[in-house]
Structures are given as structure tokens and as C-alpha cells.
Amino acid sequence: MKVWEWYFLVVMATALLIITFFTKNIYVAIGTLALVLYLKRHSDNIPLPKQFNKFKIMSKKTDKIIEVDERHK
């Protein structure tokens, strides 16, 4: 799966989830769940956008700072 396709489908799944809350349609919710489960299978192969590489994540549990690049290694 190409990177732009994956990000486009993530935006589409987010929009479908918001529509589901307003319409209360169970079929749209099930379709969104199926789309999200499909995207989750490919999430390990998709890199984060370059602007997020400069951020650091601090773990409250271990008080350890994690670089974003370390998470995907």
C-alpha cells in the first residue's frame, strides 16, 4: 500500500467515524471498523511524516524520553 493511500484512508475513516456519531447508523460504524482493521495491518510499514520526527515522547511510567525514530525500529 502506498503511503498517500494509507493517509487518505485514515482521513476517510476519521470522517466516517464522525458521521457515524451524528447519524447513529450501525452499518456505517461496522464499515468504519472494517476499514480501520484493514489499515491497522499496514500501519507498521507506513512512516510518520517528516515534521513529526523532531518530537520526543516522554513516558510517565518510566520517566524515559523516547525519540520518534526509535519507536519504528
Distance bins in CASP14 RR format, pairs under 12 A and 6 or more apart:
PFRMAT RR
TARGET T0000
AUTHOR 0000-0000-0000
RMODE 2
METHOD distances of the structure
MODEL  1
1 7 0 0 0 0 0 1 0 0 0 0 0
1 8 0 0 0 0 0 1 0 0 0 0 0
1 9 0 0 0 0 1 0 0 0 0 0 0
1 10 0 0 0 0 0 1 0 0 0 0 0
1 38 0 0 0 0 1 0 0 0 0 0 0
1 39 0 0 0 0 1 0 0 0 0 0 0
1 40 0 0 0 0 0 1 0 0 0 0 0
1 41 0 0 0 0 1 0 0 0 0 0 0
1 42 1 0 1 0 0 0 0 0 0 0 0
1 43 0 0 0 0 1 0 0 0 0 0 0
1 44 0 0 0 0 0 1 0 0 0 0 0
1 45 1 0 0 1 0 0 0 0 0 0 0
1 46 1 0 0 1 0 0 0 0 0 0 0
2 8 0 0 0 0 1 0 0 0 0 0 0
2 9 0 0 0 0 0 1 0 0 0 0 0
2 42 0 0 0 0 0 1 0 0 0 0 0
2 45 0 0 0 0 0 1 0 0 0 0 0
2 46 0 0 0 0 1 0 0 0 0 0 0
2 47 0 0 0 0 0 1 0 0 0 0 0
3 9 0 0 0 0 0 1 0 0 0 0 0
3 10 0 0 0 0 0 1 0 0 0 0 0
3 42 0 0 0 0 1 0 0 0 0 0 0
3 43 0 0 0 0 0 1 0 0 0 0 0
3 45 0 0 0 0 1 0 0 0 0 0 0
3 46 1 0 1 0 0 0 0 0 0 0 0
3 47 1 0 0 1 0 0 0 0 0 0 0
3 48 0 0 0 0 0 1 0 0 0 0 0
3 49 0 0 0 0 1 0 0 0 0 0 0
3 50 0 0 0 0 0 1 0 0 0 0 0
4 10 0 0 0 0 0 1 0 0 0 0 0
4 11 0 0 0 0 0 1 0 0 0 0 0
4 46 0 0 0 0 0 1 0 0 0 0 0
4 49 0 0 0 0 0 1 0 0 0 0 0
5 11 0 0 0 0 0 1 0 0 0 0 0
5 12 0 0 0 0 0 1 0 0 0 0 0
5 38 0 0 0 0 0 1 0 0 0 0 0
5 39 0 0 0 0 1 0 0 0 0 0 0
5 42 0 0 0 0 1 0 0 0 0 0 0
5 45 0 0 0 0 0 1 0 0 0 0 0
5 46 0 0 0 0 1 0 0 0 0 0 0
6 12 0 0 0 0 0 1 0 0 0 0 0
6 13 0 0 0 0 0 1 0 0 0 0 0
6 35 0 0 0 0 0 1 0 0 0 0 0
6 36 0 0 0 0 0 1 0 0 0 0 0
6 38 0 0 0 0 0 1 0 0 0 0 0
6 39 1 0 0 1 0 0 0 0 0 0 0
6 40 0 0 0 0 0 1 0 0 0 0 0
6 41 0 0 0 0 0 1 0 0 0 0 0
6 42 1 0 1 0 0 0 0 0 0 0 0
6 43 1 0 0 1 0 0 0 0 0 0 0
6 44 0 0 0 0 0 1 0 0 0 0 0
6 45 0 0 0 0 1 0 0 0 0 0 0
6 46 1 0 1 0 0 0 0 0 0 0 0
6 47 0 0 0 0 0 1 0 0 0 0 0
6 48 0 0 0 0 0 1 0 0 0 0 0
6 49 0 0 0 0 0 1 0 0 0 0 0
7 13 0 0 0 0 0 1 0 0 0 0 0
7 14 0 0 0 0 0 1 0 0 0 0 0
7 39 0 0 0 0 1 0 0 0 0 0 0
7 42 0 0 0 0 0 1 0 0 0 0 0
7 43 0 0 0 0 0 1 0 0 0 0 0
7 46 1 0 0 1 0 0 0 0 0 0 0
7 47 0 0 0 0 0 1 0 0 0 0 0
7 48 0 0 0 0 0 1 0 0 0 0 0
7 49 0 0 0 0 1 0 0 0 0 0 0
8 14 0 0 0 0 0 1 0 0 0 0 0
8 15 0 0 0 0 0 1 0 0 0 0 0
8 35 0 0 0 0 0 1 0 0 0 0 0
8 39 0 0 0 0 0 1 0 0 0 0 0
8 46 0 0 0 0 0 1 0 0 0 0 0
9 15 0 0 0 0 0 1 0 0 0 0 0
9 16 0 0 0 0 0 1 0 0 0 0 0
9 32 0 0 0 0 0 1 0 0 0 0 0
9 34 0 0 0 0 0 1 0 0 0 0 0
9 35 1 0 0 1 0 0 0 0 0 0 0
9 36 0 0 0 0 1 0 0 0 0 0 0
9 37 0 0 0 0 0 1 0 0 0 0 0
9 38 0 0 0 0 1 0 0 0 0 0 0
9 39 1 0 1 0 0 0 0 0 0 0 0
9 40 0 0 0 0 0 1 0 0 0 0 0
9 41 0 0 0 0 0 1 0 0 0 0 0
9 42 0 0 0 0 1 0 0 0 0 0 0
9 43 0 0 0 0 0 1 0 0 0 0 0
9 46 0 0 0 0 0 1 0 0 0 0 0
10 16 0 0 0 0 0 1 0 0 0 0 0
10 17 0 0 0 0 0 1 0 0 0 0 0
10 32 0 0 0 0 0 1 0 0 0 0 0
10 35 0 0 0 0 1 0 0 0 0 0 0
10 36 0 0 0 0 1 0 0 0 0 0 0
10 38 0 0 0 0 0 1 0 0 0 0 0
10 39 1 0 0 1 0 0 0 0 0 0 0
10 40 0 0 0 0 0 1 0 0 0 0 0
10 42 0 0 0 0 0 1 0 0 0 0 0
10 43 0 0 0 0 1 0 0 0 0 0 0
10 46 0 0 0 0 1 0 0 0 0 0 0
10 49 0 0 0 0 0 1 0 0 0 0 0
11 17 0 0 0 0 0 1 0 0 0 0 0
11 18 0 0 0 0 0 1 0 0 0 0 0
11 35 0 0 0 0 0 1 0 0 0 0 0
11 39 0 0 0 0 0 1 0 0 0 0 0
12 18 0 0 0 0 0 1 0 0 0 0 0
12 19 0 0 0 0 0 1 0 0 0 0 0
12 28 0 0 0 0 0 1 0 0 0 0 0
12 31 0 0 0 0 0 1 0 0 0 0 0
12 32 0 0 0 0 1 0 0 0 0 0 0
12 35 1 0 0 1 0 0 0 0 0 0 0
12 36 0 0 0 0 0 1 0 0 0 0 0
12 38 0 0 0 0 0 1 0 0 0 0 0
12 39 0 0 0 0 1 0 0 0 0 0 0
13 19 0 0 0 0 0 1 0 0 0 0 0
13 20 0 0 0 0 0 1 0 0 0 0 0
13 28 0 0 0 0 0 1 0 0 0 0 0
13 29 0 0 0 0 0 1 0 0 0 0 0
13 31 0 0 0 0 1 0 0 0 0 0 0
13 32 1 0 1 0 0 0 0 0 0 0 0
13 33 0 0 0 0 1 0 0 0 0 0 0
13 34 0 0 0 0 1 0 0 0 0 0 0
13 35 1 0 1 0 0 0 0 0 0 0 0
13 36 1 0 1 0 0 0 0 0 0 0 0
13 37 0 0 0 0 0 1 0 0 0 0 0
13 38 0 0 0 0 1 0 0 0 0 0 0
13 39 1 0 0 1 0 0 0 0 0 0 0
13 40 0 0 0 0 0 1 0 0 0 0 0
13 43 0 0 0 0 0 1 0 0 0 0 0
14 20 0 0 0 0 0 1 0 0 0 0 0
14 21 0 0 0 0 0 1 0 0 0 0 0
14 32 0 0 0 0 1 0 0 0 0 0 0
14 35 0 0 0 0 0 1 0 0 0 0 0
14 36 0 0 0 0 1 0 0 0 0 0 0
14 39 0 0 0 0 0 1 0 0 0 0 0
15 21 0 0 0 0 0 1 0 0 0 0 0
15 22 0 0 0 0 0 1 0 0 0 0 0
15 28 0 0 0 0 0 1 0 0 0 0 0
15 32 0 0 0 0 1 0 0 0 0 0 0
15 35 0 0 0 0 0 1 0 0 0 0 0
16 22 0 0 0 0 0 1 0 0 0 0 0
16 23 0 0 0 0 0 1 0 0 0 0 0
16 25 0 0 0 0 1 0 0 0 0 0 0
16 27 0 0 0 0 0 1 0 0 0 0 0
16 28 1 0 0 1 0 0 0 0 0 0 0
16 29 0 0 0 0 1 0 0 0 0 0 0
16 30 0 0 0 0 0 1 0 0 0 0 0
16 31 1 0 0 1 0 0 0 0 0 0 0
16 32 1 0 1 0 0 0 0 0 0 0 0
16 33 0 0 0 0 1 0 0 0 0 0 0
16 34 0 0 0 0 0 1 0 0 0 0 0
16 35 1 0 0 1 0 0 0 0 0 0 0
16 36 0 0 0 0 1 0 0 0 0 0 0
16 39 0 0 0 0 0 1 0 0 0 0 0
17 23 0 0 0 0 0 1 0 0 0 0 0
17 25 0 0 0 0 0 1 0 0 0 0 0
17 28 0 0 0 0 1 0 0 0 0 0 0
17 29 1 0 0 1 0 0 0 0 0 0 0
17 30 0 0 0 0 0 1 0 0 0 0 0
17 31 0 0 0 0 0 1 0 0 0 0 0
17 32 1 0 1 0 0 0 0 0 0 0 0
17 33 0 0 0 0 1 0 0 0 0 0 0
17 35 0 0 0 0 1 0 0 0 0 0 0
17 36 0 0 0 0 1 0 0 0 0 0 0
18 28 0 0 0 0 0 1 0 0 0 0 0
18 29 0 0 0 0 0 1 0 0 0 0 0
18 32 0 0 0 0 1 0 0 0 0 0 0
19 25 1 0 0 1 0 0 0 0 0 0 0
19 27 0 0 0 0 0 1 0 0 0 0 0
19 28 1 0 0 1 0 0 0 0 0 0 0
19 29 0 0 0 0 1 0 0 0 0 0 0
19 31 0 0 0 0 0 1 0 0 0 0 0
19 32 0 0 0 0 1 0 0 0 0 0 0
20 26 0 0 0 0 1 0 0 0 0 0 0
20 27 0 0 0 0 1 0 0 0 0 0 0
20 28 1 0 1 0 0 0 0 0 0 0 0
20 29 1 0 1 0 0 0 0 0 0 0 0
20 30 0 0 0 0 1 0 0 0 0 0 0
20 31 0 0 0 0 1 0 0 0 0 0 0
20 32 1 0 0 1 0 0 0 0 0 0 0
20 33 0 0 0 0 1 0 0 0 0 0 0
20 35 0 0 0 0 0 1 0 0 0 0 0
20 36 0 0 0 0 0 1 0 0 0 0 0
21 28 0 0 0 0 1 0 0 0 0 0 0
21 29 0 0 0 0 1 0 0 0 0 0 0
21 32 0 0 0 0 0 1 0 0 0 0 0
22 28 0 0 0 0 0 1 0 0 0 0 0
22 29 0 0 0 0 0 1 0 0 0 0 0
23 29 0 0 0 0 1 0 0 0 0 0 0
23 32 0 0 0 0 0 1 0 0 0 0 0
25 31 0 0 0 0 1 0 0 0 0 0 0
25 32 0 0 0 0 1 0 0 0 0 0 0
26 32 0 0 0 0 0 1 0 0 0 0 0
26 33 0 0 0 0 0 1 0 0 0 0 0
27 33 0 0 0 0 0 1 0 0 0 0 0
27 34 0 0 0 0 0 1 0 0 0 0 0
28 34 0 0 0 0 0 1 0 0 0 0 0
28 35 0 0 0 0 0 1 0 0 0 0 0
29 35 0 0 0 0 0 1 0 0 0 0 0
29 36 0 0 0 0 0 1 0 0 0 0 0
30 36 0 0 0 0 0 1 0 0 0 0 0
30 37 0 0 0 0 0 1 0 0 0 0 0
31 37 0 0 0 0 1 0 0 0 0 0 0
31 38 0 0 0 0 1 0 0 0 0 0 0
32 38 0 0 0 0 0 1 0 0 0 0 0
32 39 0 0 0 0 0 1 0 0 0 0 0
33 39 0 0 0 0 0 1 0 0 0 0 0
33 40 0 0 0 0 0 1 0 0 0 0 0
34 40 0 0 0 0 0 1 0 0 0 0 0
34 41 0 0 0 0 0 1 0 0 0 0 0
35 41 0 0 0 0 0 1 0 0 0 0 0
35 42 0 0 0 0 0 1 0 0 0 0 0
36 42 0 0 0 0 0 1 0 0 0 0 0
36 43 0 0 0 0 0 1 0 0 0 0 0
37 43 0 0 0 0 0 1 0 0 0 0 0
39 45 0 0 0 0 0 1 0 0 0 0 0
39 46 0 0 0 0 1 0 0 0 0 0 0
40 46 0 0 0 0 0 1 0 0 0 0 0
43 71 0 0 0 0 0 1 0 0 0 0 0
43 72 0 0 0 0 0 1 0 0 0 0 0
44 71 0 0 0 0 0 1 0 0 0 0 0
44 72 0 0 0 0 1 0 0 0 0 0 0
44 73 0 0 0 0 0 1 0 0 0 0 0
45 72 0 0 0 0 1 0 0 0 0 0 0
46 72 0 0 0 0 1 0 0 0 0 0 0
47 53 0 0 0 0 1 0 0 0 0 0 0
47 68 0 0 0 0 0 1 0 0 0 0 0
47 69 0 0 0 0 1 0 0 0 0 0 0
47 71 0 0 0 0 0 1 0 0 0 0 0
47 72 1 0 0 1 0 0 0 0 0 0 0
47 73 0 0 0 0 0 1 0 0 0 0 0
48 54 0 0 0 0 0 1 0 0 0 0 0
48 55 0 0 0 0 1 0 0 0 0 0 0
48 57 0 0 0 0 0 1 0 0 0 0 0
48 67 0 0 0 0 0 1 0 0 0 0 0
48 68 1 0 0 1 0 0 0 0 0 0 0
48 69 0 0 0 0 1 0 0 0 0 0 0
48 70 0 0 0 0 0 1 0 0 0 0 0
48 71 0 0 0 0 1 0 0 0 0 0 0
48 72 1 0 0 1 0 0 0 0 0 0 0
49 55 0 0 0 0 0 1 0 0 0 0 0
49 68 0 0 0 0 0 1 0 0 0 0 0
50 68 0 0 0 0 0 1 0 0 0 0 0
50 69 0 0 0 0 0 1 0 0 0 0 0
51 68 0 0 0 0 0 1 0 0 0 0 0
52 67 0 0 0 0 0 1 0 0 0 0 0
52 68 1 0 1 0 0 0 0 0 0 0 0
52 69 0 0 0 0 1 0 0 0 0 0 0
52 71 0 0 0 0 0 1 0 0 0 0 0
52 72 0 0 0 0 0 1 0 0 0 0 0
53 67 0 0 0 0 1 0 0 0 0 0 0
53 68 1 0 1 0 0 0 0 0 0 0 0
53 69 1 0 0 1 0 0 0 0 0 0 0
53 70 0 0 0 0 0 1 0 0 0 0 0
53 71 0 0 0 0 0 1 0 0 0 0 0
53 72 0 0 0 0 1 0 0 0 0 0 0
54 67 0 0 0 0 1 0 0 0 0 0 0
54 68 1 0 0 1 0 0 0 0 0 0 0
54 69 0 0 0 0 0 1 0 0 0 0 0
55 65 0 0 0 0 0 1 0 0 0 0 0
55 66 0 0 0 0 0 1 0 0 0 0 0
55 67 0 0 0 0 1 0 0 0 0 0 0
55 68 1 0 1 0 0 0 0 0 0 0 0
55 69 0 0 0 0 0 1 0 0 0 0 0
55 70 0 0 0 0 0 1 0 0 0 0 0
55 71 0 0 0 0 0 1 0 0 0 0 0
56 64 0 0 0 0 0 1 0 0 0 0 0
56 65 1 0 1 0 0 0 0 0 0 0 0
56 66 1 0 0 1 0 0 0 0 0 0 0
56 67 1 0 0 1 0 0 0 0 0 0 0
56 68 1 0 0 1 0 0 0 0 0 0 0
56 69 0 0 0 0 0 1 0 0 0 0 0
56 70 0 0 0 0 1 0 0 0 0 0 0
56 71 0 0 0 0 0 1 0 0 0 0 0
57 64 0 0 0 0 1 0 0 0 0 0 0
57 65 1 0 0 1 0 0 0 0 0 0 0
57 66 1 0 1 0 0 0 0 0 0 0 0
57 67 1 0 0 1 0 0 0 0 0 0 0
57 68 1 0 0 1 0 0 0 0 0 0 0
57 69 0 0 0 0 0 1 0 0 0 0 0
57 70 0 0 0 0 1 0 0 0 0 0 0
57 71 1 0 0 1 0 0 0 0 0 0 0
57 72 0 0 0 0 0 1 0 0 0 0 0
58 64 1 0 0 1 0 0 0 0 0 0 0
58 65 1 0 1 0 0 0 0 0 0 0 0
58 66 1 0 0 1 0 0 0 0 0 0 0
58 67 0 0 0 0 0 1 0 0 0 0 0
58 68 0 0 0 0 0 1 0 0 0 0 0
59 65 1 0 0 1 0 0 0 0 0 0 0
59 66 1 0 0 1 0 0 0 0 0 0 0
59 67 0 0 0 0 0 1 0 0 0 0 0
59 70 0 0 0 0 0 1 0 0 0 0 0
59 71 0 0 0 0 0 1 0 0 0 0 0
60 66 0 0 0 0 0 1 0 0 0 0 0
64 70 0 0 0 0 0 1 0 0 0 0 0
65 71 0 0 0 0 0 1 0 0 0 0 0
66 72 0 0 0 0 0 1 0 0 0 0 0
66 73 0 0 0 0 0 1 0 0 0 0 0
67 73 0 0 0 0 1 0 0 0 0 0 0
END
